[in-house]
Amino acid sequence: MENIYENGEYYIGEWLNNLKHGKGTYYYKNGNIKYEGDFIKNKFEGNGKYIYENGEYYIGQWLNDQIHGKGTYYYKNGKIKYEGVFIKNQLEENKN
């Protein structure tokens, strides 16, 4: 099922009780993919790939719309920028 929002962005994927829930893809209004992966009750949660408008992207775990868990953040050319464990959108520093 597809849903188009007022800002022109749209979602195609699974729903539960009128909420994005399950596997789906969220698109920028220009048609480029913004996020593809798991949703729980309208939020990015589980595993997914988020593509920023500048072309950089993150692949990994999400919790409550935030990068949270193991993942990798890439430059737009595909080279790794950060890799590791993220807590609430921040890369956790090695505390050894």
Number of C-alpha atoms within 10 A of each C-alpha: 9 12 12 13 9 7 8 12 17 19 20 16 18 17 18 11 7 9 13 24 19 18 17 20 21 22 18 17 15 9 11 12 19 19 22 21 21 23 27 18 15 16 16 26 21 20 20 21 22 22 20 14 12 8 12 17 21 21 20 21 22 27 18 15 15 16 27 22 21 16 21 20 21 18 14 15 9 11 10 14 13 14 16 14 19 21 15 14 14 12 19 14 10 7 4 3
